[in-house]
Structure formats: structure tokens, C-alpha cells
Amino acid sequence: MTSFPVNTMDSAPEGSKPALRQLQSMFGMLPNLIGAMSTSPILIDSLVGLFGKVHGGSFTEAQVQTVLLTDAVTNACTWAVAFHTALALKEGIDPADVDAIRDGRLPKDAKLAALSALAKTLIEKRGLLDDQDVDEFMAAGFGKDHALEVIAAVAASTITNYTGSVTKTPLEAAFQAHAWSA
């Protein structure tokens, strides 16, 4: 069985350390997934720029967490589901809406439902959306620019979700209460 390290700031490759410092300052900690990802400076550096754009874009952090949690469930990444559950709850998303997303359903909140539906559809259809998919998203009050911004969030979460699945990243004790399985 292949085993991937969960690097710390001390054990990570030199080329990964600037990205780790940046992500650690953003999260206030060094999540295990980021430690595992740092094995590849190319991968961790790819995430940093996209991460900053996604979290600094036009969506609220609750909306971003809705997309990221939806993506984690759709991609069946157990680590990311637990992590984004904790962050979604921290951002004030209704626990019933968080549970709905974890169960593969849409949240009750109309805007969050539109975001979740588009993110899930993008992944399931591999980006091959039809006009109805986009029109339904825009009917919730979003613009064309928002539809494209969701693609950036899906891209960022694909990097982390795939890494979590490939590396079988262990879940931190802080997120155990939100453990999930497909």
C-alpha cells in the first residue's frame, strides 16, 4: 500500500514551504490535507493562487463553503466533507442545509441551493452544462460572471478532493465530529 506523508513546516520540501506558510496564515493552522499536498511543490503552489481568488471573490464565505462542501460530497472525499462541514457551520450556514448537502440534497436556502446545484452539476456533467443548468442558476439572482466563478471554486476543490482521496489523508481530531463516508 502506498503511503503519503503529512508534512509539517519542518518536514515539507523547501519548494513547498512558502505556500505552506501562506496557507497556514489563511487557515490559522496547517490542515493535514495541506501537509499531504505539500509533498509536491507544483501541486501546493497551484492551489495557493486559486485558493486566494476563490476566497477573495464575489461570493460570501458561506457561499464558498456551500460550493466546497457540495464538491467534497460529489467527489466523495471524506476528509474534505468533514473539514468543509466544520467551516460551513462556522460561517453560519443552517445545520439543516449542511446536513442536506452532506446527504446529496439541496439546501432550503434558494441561493445556496442554486450554488450547490450548479457545482454538483458541473462535476457530474464534467463541465458540459446545458442552457437550462445556467438559466436555473441565474434565476436565483446570480450573473454569468458568478457561473464562471463557480468553475474556479470547483477547480480548487477538485485539487484538494483528489489529493485527499489519493493520499488517504487522516482526519484531524478537531473534525472527527463531522466524519462522513460515501
N, C-alpha and C positions, 0 to 999 in steps of 0.2 A: 504494500500500500504506500502510495506517495504521500509524504507529509510536508507541509509548508510551514515555515516558521512564522510566528507572530513577533515581528521585530519590535524592539524598543528604540528609543532615540540612540542608545549606545550601540545596539547590535545591527542597526539598519545600514545598508550600503551608503557610502559617502554621498553618492549622487541622489539619494532619496531624502537626505536629511533636511534640505531647505523646504521641500514640500511638506515633510512631516511637521516641521516647526510651524509652518503656516496653518496646516490643518489642526494641529493641537491648539493653536491660539483661537481658531474658529469654534472648536468643539469644547474647549476648556479641559480636554482630556485627549488621550490617544486611543481611539477605539481599536479593538482587536483587528477589525477588518482593515483598517488603515495600516496597522502594523504588518499584516499579511501582504497587503498590496505593495508595501514598500520594498519587498524583495526585488521588484522591478522598478528602477528609477523611471523608465519610459512610461509605465502604467501610472504610477503615482503622479508624475508630472502632468500627464494627460488629464487626470481628474482635477487637479488644482484649478486650472483656468476655467474649466467648465463649471466646477462647483461654485466658484465665486460669482459667475454670471447667473447661474440658476438661482442662487440665494440672494442675489442683489438685483434681480429683475423686477418685473412689474407685478408679480403675484405676491400676496401676503405670505408670510412663513407658514401659516395654517394651510393655505392653498398648495404651497410647495410640498408640505408634508403629506397632503392628500394624494398628490401625484406619486410621490416617492413610496408611500405605503401601498398604493394600488399596484405600482410596478413590482414591488417586492413580492406581493401576493401572486400576481400574474406570472412572475418568473420563478415562483416557488423557492425564494431564498429565505431560509428560516432565520438566519442572523439578521438580515435587513428588515424582515417583518417585525421582529421583536424590537429592534432599535427604533424604527420609524413609528411603531406603536407608542413607545415612550415619548418620542418627540412630538407626535400628533397630539397626545393628551396634554403635554406640557404647553402646547400652543393653544389649548382651549377648545379643541375640536370635541364635540359632544361624544361621550363614550359610546353611545348607541351608533353613531356614524362610524367611529373607529371599528367597532365590532362588525358592522355591516361590510366595511371594506375587507376586513380580515376574513370574512365569510364569503367573499366574492360577490357581494351585493353592492348596490349603490347607496350612498348616504342619503338621508332625508333632505338635507340642505341642498337646494337646487343648484347653486353654483358649484359646490363641492361635488355633487353628482355629475354635473357636466364635465368637470375636470377629470374625475375618476373614470367616467365612461370613455372619454377621448383617449386617456392614457392606456387603458386596458385594450381598447380597440386598435390603437397604434401597434401595440405589441402583438396582439393576436392576428392582425392582418398584415403584419410585417411592413407597416407604413403605407399599405395600399388602401387608403381611405377612399370612400366614395363621397359624392357631394352631400348626401344625407348625413353622414357622420359629422362633417364640418358644419353643416347648417344647424344641426341639433346643438352643437357646442355653441355656436354663435347666437342661437336663440336664447341662451341663458345669460346673454349680456356681454359675451366676450367678443373680441375682434379677431381678424385674420392674423394679426401680429401675435396674439395670445396662442392661437393654434400652433404657430411655428415655435413659440417659446416652450410649449409643452414638449415638442420634439427634443429640445435641448435638455429638459429635465429627464425625459425618458433615456436619452443618451447617457447622461451622468449616472442614472440609476442602473442602466444596463452594465456599465463598467463595474459598479460595486456589487450588483446582484450576481453577475457571472463570477466575479472574484470570490465572493462568499461561497458560492456553490462549488467552485473548483478547489478552493483551499480548505473547505470544510471548517471555516473559522469558528473557533469556540465562542460561545455566548458569555459575555461578562455577567457576573453576579448581579450587577445593577439592573440588568434587563431580563433576568430569569422569570420574573413575574409575568412577562409578556411573551414567553416562549410560544412558538407556533410550529405546527407541522402541516404539510400539504395534504 
